[in-house]
Amino acid sequence: MTTDTPARLLQLLSLLQTPREWPGGELADRLGVSRRTVRRDIDRLRELGYPVQATLGSDGGYRLVAGKAMPPLVLDDEEAVAIAVGLRAGAGHAVEGVDEASVRALAKLEQVLPSRLRHRVATLQAATTPLTSGDGASIAPETLTVMASTVAGQERLRFAYRAKDGTESRRLTEPYRLVSTGQRWYLVAYDLDREDWRTFRVDRVSQPFATGSRFTPRELPTGSAAEYLRQSMYRRQETYEYVVTFAAPADAIAARIPAWLGTPEPLDADTCRLRATTGDAVHWLAVRLAMLGCEFTVQEPEELVRYVRELGERLTRAGGA
């Protein structure tokens, strides 16, 4: 019999998270308490925000159902390891749509993960190799979680950095945001030694260390970390303007593309145009546009027009047409 109420509530919650209906008598037997105590504990869980549904009758019981908000979950060892490994896979590569959420969730989970489970996760991670598309560099999940923790905790971050030309340096920063471009991760931070804002490619970062020194966040010049990264990338490389017309409403296209690709403007109810500047390789932009899953026409630049045409012909031949 579990006499510790908090421990009993956690055990009850763990049982209810199994996708089935639990008769009150079976729960009482599992917990070693009376049915009345089970009813009181169910009420306590509901007060904590867990949507427990009860059905009446001899075959009735209790079931945890979907509610309006996501309540805390109780995981056993195997479940925690499985989720941590999955989040590491999502966080280690800039997978568009789940990348930033993976890092945040992984940072929260690894903060409370027991050491015995950390070892199991690390062992499994070392024994597996993900097959990913694109040319984004792989990043150690530990690097991302340390960075995410310092961003969330407004804590100064020290790390080693390798520049594009191979130059090594040590940086002391006030991290502002982690930004994913769909290919790579970048850290937007204030560099204390250079007394200016900087962007850092995370795959070139090593030995990240949270110093424990707190700071008050400075105001970013552009207001948005994504916009600052966009401007920083354009300053460092040759860019070009592209114009694409889509046979779809502007809001539909806006929902499918990341903000850094630009904002489509409506031409009418069924078509829109995207005019933006980028420094991405033409072949990567062509593939990215093709993956949107709708009809489009490239107006400029001519190099992009030619590549899209060549890509279409190549895919047609590959399909046996």
LUMBAKOL-332343 format. One record per residue: residue in one letter; x, y, z of N, C-alpha, C, O, CB in turn. Coordinates in steps of 0.2 Angstrom, whole numbers, plus 5000, padded with zeros to 4 digits. Glycine has a CB too. Example, Ala and Ser with C-alpha at 12.3 -4.5 7.8 and 13.67 -1.06 7.14 Angstrom:
BEGIN
A506649725039506249785039506649845039507149835042505749785045;S506449895035506849955036506450005039506750065040507049975029;
***
This chain:
BEGIN
M500449945000500050005000500450065000500950075004499550005006;T500350114996500750174995500350225000499850254998500750204988;T500750245005500450295010500650365008500350415010500650285017;D501150375004501450445002500950464997500950444991502150435000;T500550514998500050544993500350564987500150544981499650604996;P500950604987501250624980501450564976501450564970501850674982;A501850524980502050464976501450424973501550394968502450414981;R500950414977500350374975500050414968499850384964499850374980;L500050484969499750514963500150504957499850504951499750594965;L500850504957501250494952501150424949501150414943501950504954;Q501050374954500950304951500250304948500250264943500950254957;L499750334950499150334947499150364940498850344935498650374952;L499550424940499550454933499950414928499750414922499950524934;S500450374931500850334926500350274923500450264917501450304930;L499950254928499450204925498950234920498850194915499050174931;L498750294922498250324917498450344911498150344906497950384921;Q499150354910499450364904499450314899499650314893500150394905;T499350254902499250194897498650194893498150204897499350124901;P498650194887498050204883497550154884497450114879498150214875;R497150154889496650104890496150134896496350184899496950034893;E495650104897495150124903495250074909495350014908494450114900;W495350114914495550074921494950074925494650124927496150104924;P494650014927494150004932494350034938494950024940493849934932;G493950064942494150084949494350034953494850044957493550124952;G494049974953494349924957495049904956495449884960493849864957;E495149894949495849874947496349934949496949914952495849864940;L496149994949496650044951496750044959497350054961496350114949;A496250024962496250024970496749964971497149974976495550014973;D496649904968497149854969497849864967498249854971496849784965;R497949904962498649914960498949964965499549954966498649954953;L498550014967498850064972498850034979499150064984498450124971;G498449984981498349964988497950004992498150014998499049954991;V497450034989497050084993496350074991496150024988497250164991;S495850104995495150094994494950134987495250174985494750125000;R494350114985494050144979493950224981493950264976493450114977;R493750234987493550304989494250344988494150404986493350304996;T494750314990495450354990495550364982495850414980495950314993;V495450314978495550324971495150384968495450424964495350254967;R494550384970494150444968494350504970494350554966493350434970;R494650514976494950574979495550594975495650644973495050564986;D495950544973496550554970496450574962496750614960497050494969;I495850544959495650564953495450644953495650684948495150524950;D495150664958494950734959495550774959495550834957494450744965;R496050754963496650794964497050804957497250854955497150764969;L497050754953497350754947496950804942497250844938497350684943;R496350804942495950854939496050924941496050964936495150834939;E496150934947496250994950496951024947497051084946496251004957;L497450974946498050994943498051004936498651014933498550934945;G497550994932497451004925497450944921497450944915498051044923;Y497450884924497450814920496750804918496350794923497850764924;P496550794912495850784910495750704911495750664906495750804903;V495450684916495350614918494550604917494150644920495550594925;Q494350564912493650554910493450484914493750434914493550544903;A492850494917492550434920491950414917491550454914492350454928;T491850344916491250314913490850274919491250244923491350274907;L490250284919489850244924489650174922489750154916489150284925;G489350134927489150074925489650024928490250034930489050064918;S489449954927489849904930490549894926491049874928489449834930;D490449914919491049914915491449974915491949984911490949884908;G491250024919491550094918492250094922492450044925491050144922;G492550154921493150164924493450234922493050274921493650114921;Y494150234922494450304921494950304916495250244914494750324928;R494950354912495450364906495650434906495250474907495050334900;L496350434904496650504903496450524896496750484891497350504905;V496150574895495950594888496350664886496650694890495250604887;A496250684880496550744877496150804880495550804880496650744870;G496550854883496250914885496450974881496650974876496450924892;K496351034884496451094880497151114881497451154877496051154883;A497551094886498251104887498651044888498350994890498351154893;M499251044887499750984888499950984895500351024897500350994883;P499750934899499950924906500650894906500850864901499450884910;P500950894912501550864913501450784912500950764914501850874920;L501950754910501950674909502450644913502950674915502150664901;V502250584915502650544919502950484914502550454911502350504925;L503650474914503950434909504350374913504650394918504450464905;D504250314911504750264914505450274910505550314906504450194913;D505850234913506550234910506650224903506950264899507050184914;E506250174900506350164893506050214889506250234883505950094891;E505450244891505150304888505550364887505650394882504450314891;A505850374893506350434893506950424889507150474885506550444901;V507250364888507750354884507550364877507950394873508050284885;A506950334875506750334868506650414866506850424860506150294867;I506350454870506150514868506850554868506850604863505750554874;A507250544872507950584872508350574866508550614863508350564878;V508350504864508650484858508350524852508650544847508650414857;G507650524852507350554846507450624846507550654840506550534847;L507450654851507550734852508250744850508350794846507350754859;R508750704852509450714849509450714842509850754839509850664853;A509150664839509150664832508850724828509150744823508750594829;G508350744831508050804828508450874829508450914825507350814831;A508750874835509150934837509750934834510050994832509250934845;G510050874833510750874830510850894822511350914820511050804830;H510250894819510150924812509650974811509150964815510050864807;A509751024808509251084807508651054803508651074797509651144804;V508251014806507650994803507151044803506851064809507450924806;E506951074797506451124797505751104800505551054799506351154790;G505551154805504851144808504951104815504451124819504451094803;V505451064816505451034823506151054826506251034832505350964822;D506551084823507251104825507251134832507551104837507651134820;E506951194832507051234838506651204844506851204850506751304837;A506051174843505651144848506051084850506051064856504951114845;S506451044846506850984848507351004853507450974858507150954842;V507651064852508251084856507951104863508151094868508551144853;R507351144863507051164869506851104874506951104880506451214868;A506551054870506250994874506850954876506850934882505850954869;L507350954872507950914874508350944880508550904885508450904869;A508351004880508651044886508251034893508551014898508751114885;K507651034892507251024898507250944900507350934906506451034897;L507250904896507350834898507950814901508050774906507150784892;E508550834897509150814900509350844906509850824910509750834895;Q509050904908509150934915508950894920509150894926508751004915;V508450844919508150804925508350734923508150684927507450814925;L508650714918508750644916509350614921509850644922509050634909;P509150554925509650524929510250504926510250494920509350464933;S510850504929511450494926511450424923511750414917512050494931;R511150374926511150304923510750304916510950264911510750254927;L510250354915509950354909510350394904510250384898509250384910;R510650444906511150484902511650444898511750444892511450544906;H511950394902512350344899512050304894512350294889512750304905;R511450284895511150234890510950274884511050254878510450214893;V510750344885510650384879511250394875511250384869510350454881;A511750414878512450424875512650364871512950364865512950444880;T512550304874512850244871512450224865512750204859512750184876;L511750234865511350224859511450274854511450254848510650224861;Q511550334856511750384851512350374847512450384841511750454854;A512850344851513550334848513450274843513950274838514050324853;A513050234844512950174840512550174834512450134830512750114844;T512250234833511750244827512050304823512350354825511050254830;T511850304817512050354812511450374808511150334805512550334807;P511150434809510550454805510750474798511350494796510250524808;L510250454793510350474786509950534785509250534785510150414781;T510250594783509850654783509950684776510450664772510050704788;S509550724774509550754767509850824768509850854774508950754763;G510150854763510350924763511150914765511350864766509950964768;D511450974765512150984766512251014773512851034774512451024761;G511751014777511851044784512351004788512350934788511151044788;A512751034792513250994796512950964802512450994805513851044798;S513150914804512950874811513250914817513750934816513050804811;I512850914822513050954828512950914834512450874834512651024829;A513350914839513250874845512650904849512650964850513950874849;P512250864850511650884854511850924861511450964863511150824856;E512350894864512550934870512751004869512651044873513150894873;T513051014863513251084861512551134861512551184864513551094855;L512051104858511451144857511051154864510851204865510951104852;T511051094868510751104874511051154879510751184883510651034877;V511751154879512051204883511951274881511751314885512851194883;M511951284874511751354871511051364873510951424875511851354864;A510551324872509851334873509751354881509351394882509451274871;S510151314885510051334892510251404894509951434898510451284896;T510851424891511151494893510651544890510651594893511851494890;V510351534884509851584881509251584886509051644887509651554874;A509051534888508451534892508551564899508151604902508151464893;G509151544901509351574908509651634908509851664914509751524911;Q509751664902510151734902510851724906510951764910509751794905;E511251674903511851664906512451674901512351644896511851594909;R512951704903513551714898513751644896513851594900514051754902;L513951644890514251574887514951584884515051634881513751554881;R515351544886516051544883516151484879515951424881516551544889;F516451494873516651434869517251444864517451504864515951414865;A517451394861517951394856517651404849517151364848518451334856;Y517951444845517651454838518151444833518651474833517251514838;R517951414827518351404822518051444816517551424814518451334820;A518351494814518151534808518151504802518451444801518551604808;K517951534796517851504790518551484787518651434784517551544785;D519051534789519751524786520151474791520751464790520151584786;G519851444796520151404800520451434807520751394811520751364797;T520451494807520651534813520351514819519651514820520651604812;E520651494825520351474831520351534836520851574836520751414834;S519851534840519751594845519351574850518951524850519551654842;R519351604856518951594862518451654862518651714862519351584868;R517851644863517351694864516951694870516751634873516851684858;L516851754873516351754879515751804876515851854874516751794885;T515251774877514651804874514051804879513951774884514451764867;E513551854877512851854880512451824874512251864870512651924882;P512251754875511851724870511151754869510851764875511851654871;Y510851764863510251794862509751744860509251734863510251854858;R509851714854509451664851509851614847510351634844508851704847;L509551554847509751504842509251504836508651514837509751434845;V509551514830509151514824509351464819509951444818509251584821;S508851424817508951374811508751404805508151434804508551314813;T509151394800508951414793508651354789508451364783509551434789;G508551294792508351234788508951194786508851134784507951254782;Q509551224786510151194784510651194789510951134791510451224778;R510751244793511151254798510851284804510351324804511851284796;W511251274810511051314816511551374817512151374815511151274822;Y511251434819511751494821511551514828510951514830511551544815;L512051544831511951574837512051654836512551674834512451554843;V511551694838511551764838511751784845511351764850510851794836;A512251824846512451834853512851904853513151924847512951784856;Y512951934859513351994859514051974862514151934867513052044864;D514551984858515251964859515552024864515652074862515651964852;L515652004870515952044875516652074873516752134875515952014882;D517052034870517752054869517752104863518152144863518151994867;R517352094858517252134852516752194853516752234849517152094846;E516352184858515852244860515452254854515352314852516252304862;D515152194851514752204846514352144845514552084848515052224839;W513752144841513352084840513752044835514052064830512652104837;R513651974835513951934831513451874829513051854833514651904833;T513551834824513251774823513751714822514351734819512851774816;F513651664825514151604825513751544822513251524824514351594832;R514151504817513851444815514051394821514551384823514251424808;V513451364823513551314829513951254827514251224832512851294831;D513951234821514451174819515151194820515551144819514251144812;R515351254820516051274821516151294829516751314830516151334817;V515751284833515751294840516051234844515751174842515151324843;S516451234848516651174852516751204860516851264861517351144850;Q516751154864516851164871516451224874516651274877517651184872;P515751224873515351274875515251264883515251214886514651264872;F515351324887515351324894514851374897514951434895516051324897;A514351354901513951404904514351434910514451394915513251374906;T514451494910514851524915514551534922514851544927515151594913;G513851534922513551544928513351624929513051644934513851514934;S513651664925513651734926513051764922512951754916514251774924;R512551794926511951814923512051884920512451924921511351814928;F511551894915511651964912510951984910510451944909512051964905;T510852054909510252084906510252084899510652114896510052154910;P509752054895509852054888509852124885509452164887509252014885;R510252134880510352194877509852194871509552144869511052204874;E509652254868509152264863509552244856510052284855508852334863;L509252204853509552184846509352234841508852264841509252114844;P509852254837509752314832509152304828508852354826510352324828;T509052244825508552234821507852214824507352204821508752174816;G507852194831507352174834507152104834506852074838506752214832;S507352064828507251994827507951964826508351984822506751984821;A508051904829508651864828508651844821509251844818508651814833;A508151814818508051794811508251844806508651834802507451764810;E508051904807508151964803508851984803509251994798507752024804;Y509151984810509852004810510351954807510851964804510052004818;L510151884808510551834804510451844797511051834793510251764806;R509951854794509851864787510251924784510651914780509051884785;Q510251984788510652034786511452024787511852044782510552104790;S511651984792512351964793512551924787513151934785512351934800;M512151874785512351824780512451864773512851854769511851774779;Y511951914772512051954766512651994765512952004760511351994765;R512852024771513452064771514052024770514552054767513552094778;R514051954771514651914770514751884764515251854762514651864776;Q514151884760514251844754513851874748513451924749513951774755;E513951854742513651884736512851864736512751804737513951864730;T512451904735511751894735511451904728511751944724511351934741;Y510851884728510451894721509651904723509451874728510551844716;E509351934719508651944720508251894716508451874710508352014718;Y507751864718507351814714506651834715506351854720507451744717;V506251814709505551824709505151764707505351734701505351884704;V504751744711504351684709503651694710503351724715504551624714;T503251664705502451674706502151604707502351554704502151704699;F501751604712501451534714500651534712500351584713501551524722;A500451474710499751464708499351444715499051394715499651414703;A499451484720499151474726499051544730499451584729499551424731;P498551544735498551604739499151624743499551574745497851604743;A499251684744499851714748499851674755500351664757499851784749;D499251674758499251644765499451574765499751544770498651654769;A499251534760499451464759500251454758500551414761499051434754;I500551494754501251494753501651514759502151484761501451534747;A501351574762501751594769501751544774502251544778501351654771;A501251504774501251444779501651394778501851354782500551414780;R501951384772502351334770503151354769503551304770502151304763;I503251414769503951434769504251464775503851494779504051484763;P504851454777505151494783505151564782505251594776505751464785;A505051604787505051684786505651704783505651754779505051714793;W506251674784506851704781506951694773507351724770507451664784;L506451654770506451654763506051714760506151724754506051584761;G505651754764505351804761504551804763504351754765505451814754;T504251854761503451854762503151864756503251914752503351914767;P502751814754502351824747501851874747501551894753502051754746;E501751914742501251964741500651934736500851914731501552034739;P500051944738499551924734499451964728499552024727498851924738;L499351924722499151954716498451954715498152004712499551924710;D498051904717497351894717497151844722497651824726497051884710;A496551824722496351774727496751704726496751664731495651764726;D496951694720497251624719497951624717498251564716496851594713;T498351684717499051684715499351734719499051774722499151694707;C500051724720500451774724501151774721501351724717500451754731;R501551824723502251824720502651834726502551874731502251894716;L503251804726503751804731504351844728504651814723503951734734;R504551904730505151934728505551944734505351984739504952004725;A506151924734506651924740507351914737507451904732506451864745;T507751934742508551924741508851874745508651864751508851994743;T509251834742509551774746510251764744510551794739509151714744;G510651734748511351714746511451644746511951614745511851744752;D510851604746510851534745511051514738510951544733510151504747;A511351454738511551424731510851414727510351394730511951354732;V510951424720510351424716510051354716509451344716510551444709;H510451304716510251234716509851214723509351184722510751184715;W510051244728509651234735509051274734508551244737510051254741;L508951334732508351374732507851334727507251334728508551444729;A508151304721507651274717507351214720506751204719508051254710;V507751174723507451114727506951134732506451104733508051074730;R507151184736506651214741506051234738505551224741507051274745;L506051274733505451294730504951234727504351234728505551344724;A505351184724504951124722504651084727504151054726505451084718;M504951084733504651044739504051084742503751054746505151044744;L503851144740503251174742502651134740502051144743503251244740;G502651094735502051054733501551094729500951074730501851024739;C501751154726501151184722501551214715502151214715500851244726;E501151234710501351254704501651324705501451364709500751264699;F502251334702502551404702502951414696503151374692503051404709;T503151474695503551504689504051544691503951594695503051534684;V504651534689505251574691505251634686505351614680505851534692;Q505251694688505351754683506151774683506351784677504951814685;E506451774688507151794688507451764695507151754700507251874688;P508151764695508651774690508651724684508351664685509351784693;E508951734679509051684673509351624675509151574673509351724667;E509851624680510151564682509751524686509751464685510751584686;L509251544690508751504693508251474688508051424689508451544699;V508051514683507651494678507951434675507551384674507451554673;R508551434673508851384669508951324673508751264671509551404667;Y509051334680509251274684508551234685508551174686509551294691;V508051274687507351244688507151204682506851154682506851294689;R507251234676507051194670507451134669507251084667507151244663;E508151134670508551074670508351024675508350964674509251094671;L508151044681507951004686507350964684507250904686507851044693;G506851004681506250974679506350924674506050864674505751024677;E506750934669506950884664507250824667507150764665507350914659;R507750834672508050774675507550734679507650674678508650804679;L507150764682506650724686506150694682505950634683506250774691;T506050724676505550684671505850624668505550574668505350734665;R506550634667506950574664506950524669506950464668507650594662;A507050544676507150494681506450454682506450394684507350524687;G505950484680505250454681505050404675504550374675504750504682;G505550404670505450354665504950384659504750354655505150294667;A504850454660504450484655504850504648504550524644504050544657;
***
